[in-house]
């Protein structure tokens, strides 16, 4: 931990090297509406997902890993990889099953993406992970969250109310 003095008594504590893990649980809507390649996965209220407490407010973090678990016992036909789009602040509202778009108003917030391969069938759970992402992101001065959208790579038909668990691993730099 380093302490940065700004004069006048203001002090900022930097947690350089400290690691964080944040999880988002996405419960899909109670429908089986097919996803086409490029759609985003969300809840009944939003397809913007917030990873909380991933670093210190105003600090720089490196996203170095991500994990995706799906509460299913078999990979649905057509399901392939996923792409996790990262943002430094809340992007434009989006809903489940909408086509992914990076509008011009969100370009300054965009931090890149991580690609998940087709999830592996681990019995009662599907699992995919990405290591060594190295996406450098600056958190807002008043926030400790990173926001994301989960995009489908291949089209598939989900089951009603599927649960997706996303974990993001960060380290402060």
C-alpha positions as CSV (number, residue, x, y, z in Angstrom):
1,X,0.0,0.0,0.0
2,X,1.3,3.4,-0.9
3,X,0.2,6.8,0.4
4,X,0.1,9.7,-1.9
5,X,0.0,13.2,-0.4
6,X,-1.5,16.0,-2.5
7,X,-0.6,18.9,-0.2
8,X,-3.1,20.7,2.0
9,X,-3.7,17.6,4.0
10,X,-5.4,15.5,1.3
11,X,-4.2,11.9,1.3
12,X,-5.1,9.1,-1.1
13,X,-4.3,5.5,-0.2
14,X,-3.4,3.4,-3.2
15,X,-3.7,-0.4,-2.8
16,X,-1.3,-1.3,-5.6
17,X,-0.9,-5.0,-6.0
18,X,-4.1,-5.8,-4.2
19,X,-6.3,-8.4,-5.9
20,X,-10.1,-8.3,-6.1
21,X,-12.8,-10.8,-7.2
22,X,-16.3,-9.7,-8.0
23,X,-19.3,-11.8,-9.1
24,X,-22.5,-11.1,-11.0
25,X,-25.4,-13.5,-11.1
26,X,-27.6,-13.2,-14.2
27,X,-31.0,-14.9,-14.1
28,X,-32.4,-14.9,-17.6
29,X,-36.1,-14.1,-18.2
30,X,-38.6,-16.9,-17.9
31,X,-38.7,-17.6,-21.6
32,X,-37.0,-19.7,-24.2
33,X,-36.6,-17.0,-26.9
34,X,-33.7,-18.0,-29.1
35,X,-30.5,-15.9,-29.2
36,X,-28.9,-15.2,-32.5
37,X,-25.1,-14.7,-32.8
38,X,-24.2,-11.2,-31.4
39,X,-27.1,-10.9,-28.9
40,X,-26.6,-9.9,-25.3
41,X,-27.7,-11.9,-22.3
42,X,-29.5,-10.1,-19.5
43,X,-32.2,-10.2,-16.8
44,X,-35.8,-9.1,-17.1
45,X,-34.7,-5.6,-16.2
46,X,-31.3,-5.1,-17.9
47,X,-28.4,-6.5,-19.8
48,X,-25.9,-4.2,-18.1
49,X,-24.0,-6.1,-15.4
50,X,-22.1,-4.4,-12.5
51,X,-19.0,-5.9,-11.0
52,X,-18.7,-4.0,-7.6
53,X,-15.6,-3.3,-5.5
54,X,-13.0,-4.2,-8.1
55,X,-10.5,-1.5,-6.9
56,X,-10.2,1.8,-5.2
57,X,-12.3,4.8,-6.5
58,X,-10.4,6.6,-9.2
59,X,-7.7,4.0,-9.3
60,X,-6.3,2.0,-12.2
61,X,-7.0,-1.8,-12.3
62,X,-6.0,-4.5,-14.6
63,X,-8.6,-7.1,-15.4
64,X,-6.6,-10.3,-15.5
65,X,-9.1,-13.1,-15.4
66,X,-12.8,-13.9,-15.9
67,X,-14.9,-17.0,-15.3
68,X,-18.3,-18.0,-16.7
69,X,-20.5,-20.7,-15.0
70,X,-23.9,-21.6,-16.4
71,X,-26.3,-23.7,-14.3
72,X,-26.9,-26.3,-17.0
73,X,-25.9,-30.0,-17.3
74,X,-25.4,-30.0,-21.1
75,X,-24.2,-27.5,-23.7
76,X,-27.3,-26.4,-25.7
77,X,-27.1,-27.0,-29.5
78,X,-25.5,-24.0,-31.2
79,X,-24.0,-22.5,-28.0
80,X,-20.4,-21.6,-28.6
81,X,-18.3,-18.9,-27.0
82,X,-19.2,-15.7,-25.4
83,X,-17.7,-12.2,-25.4
84,X,-17.6,-10.0,-22.2
85,X,-17.5,-6.3,-23.1
86,X,-16.1,-4.1,-20.3
87,X,-16.9,-0.5,-19.4
88,X,-15.6,2.0,-16.9
89,X,-19.0,3.4,-16.2
90,X,-22.6,2.5,-16.9
91,X,-23.1,2.2,-20.7
92,X,-26.3,2.9,-22.6
93,X,-29.2,0.9,-21.4
94,X,-29.6,-2.5,-23.1
95,X,-32.0,-5.4,-22.7
96,X,-31.8,-9.2,-22.9
97,X,-31.7,-10.6,-26.4
98,X,-30.9,-7.3,-28.1
99,X,-28.1,-7.2,-30.7
100,X,-24.8,-5.9,-29.1
101,X,-23.9,-2.4,-30.2
102,X,-21.1,0.0,-29.1
103,X,-22.8,3.4,-29.6
104,X,-20.6,6.5,-30.1
105,X,-21.8,7.8,-26.7
106,X,-20.1,4.8,-25.0
107,X,-16.8,4.8,-26.8
108,X,-15.0,6.7,-24.0
109,X,-16.3,4.2,-21.4
110,X,-15.3,1.1,-23.4
111,X,-12.4,-0.9,-22.0
112,X,-12.2,-3.8,-24.4
113,X,-13.5,-7.4,-24.2
114,X,-12.6,-10.9,-23.2
115,X,-13.5,-14.0,-25.2
116,X,-14.8,-17.1,-23.5
117,X,-14.5,-20.4,-25.4
118,X,-17.5,-22.8,-25.6
119,X,-18.2,-23.8,-22.0
120,X,-17.1,-27.2,-20.9
121,X,-19.6,-29.6,-19.5
122,X,-18.6,-30.3,-15.9
123,X,-21.6,-32.5,-15.0
124,X,-24.1,-30.1,-13.4
125,X,-22.4,-26.9,-14.5
126,X,-21.0,-25.5,-17.7
127,X,-17.7,-23.6,-17.3
128,X,-15.4,-21.4,-19.3
129,X,-12.5,-19.2,-18.2
130,X,-10.2,-16.5,-19.6
131,X,-6.8,-15.8,-18.1
132,X,-4.3,-13.1,-18.9
133,X,-6.7,-10.5,-20.2
134,X,-4.7,-7.5,-19.2
135,X,-7.3,-4.9,-19.8
136,X,-6.2,-1.7,-18.1
137,X,-9.2,0.3,-16.8
138,X,-9.5,3.5,-14.7
139,X,-12.3,3.5,-12.3
140,X,-14.3,6.7,-11.9
141,X,-13.3,9.0,-9.0
142,X,-16.6,8.2,-7.2
143,X,-16.9,4.5,-8.0
144,X,-15.4,1.1,-7.6
145,X,-17.3,-0.8,-10.3
146,X,-16.7,-2.1,-13.8
147,X,-19.7,-2.7,-16.0
148,X,-20.2,-5.3,-18.6
149,X,-22.4,-6.9,-21.3
150,X,-22.3,-10.6,-22.1
151,X,-22.6,-11.2,-25.8
152,X,-23.3,-14.6,-27.5
153,X,-21.0,-15.7,-30.3
154,X,-23.2,-18.5,-31.6
155,X,-27.0,-18.6,-31.7
156,X,-28.8,-21.0,-29.4
157,X,-32.1,-21.6,-27.7
158,X,-31.9,-21.2,-23.9
159,X,-34.1,-22.7,-21.2
160,X,-36.4,-20.5,-19.2
161,X,-34.7,-18.8,-16.2
162,X,-31.1,-20.0,-16.9
163,X,-28.6,-18.7,-14.4
164,X,-25.2,-17.4,-15.5
165,X,-22.5,-16.6,-13.0
166,X,-19.7,-14.2,-14.1
167,X,-16.6,-13.6,-12.0
168,X,-14.1,-10.9,-12.7
169,X,-10.6,-10.8,-11.2
170,X,-8.7,-7.5,-11.0
171,X,-5.5,-6.2,-9.5
172,X,-4.8,-2.5,-8.7
173,X,-1.8,-1.0,-10.4
